[in-house]
Amino acid sequence: MPKVTFKSPLAEVSADVPTGTTLLDAAESCGAQVGHSCGGVCGCSTCHIWVRKGLDSLSEQTDAEADRLDMGFDVRPYSRLSCQTELGAEDIVVEITEESLTAFMDENPVLRRSLEAEGKWPLKK
């Protein structure tokens, strides 16, 4: 099973997940803070992540994913939508974008308020 590591300014978490699992499902299984306003159906770009290691072992990007990703912020050559990206056999390292982390906080206001009270949110630039 490949190991997926999710990195953000708030936390780093990892999980071993079966090949064929989407990166969004992997994120949810290990508590990574990846936003997904549309529920993971390629209807938005809030699950936008950057693949830092293992990009070539992931599923091919579909036209629908590429079209939706065009609506994201700070899209890079190694950007993917985690809801549409399935794991191959290699270990993966993913960076959660600020866009996705912000969406996650909007989807989880109790956690956001707790982090605000601790001075950890919003992120300092």
PyMOL commands that set and color helices and strands:
alter all, ss='L'
color gray80, all
select helices_A, chain A and resi 23-30+55-57+63-69+98-107+109-117
alter helices_A, ss='H'
color red, helices_A
select strands_A, chain A and resi 3-7+12-16+48-53+79-81+92-96
alter strands_A, ss='S'
color yellow, strands_A
deselect
rebuild
show_as cartoon
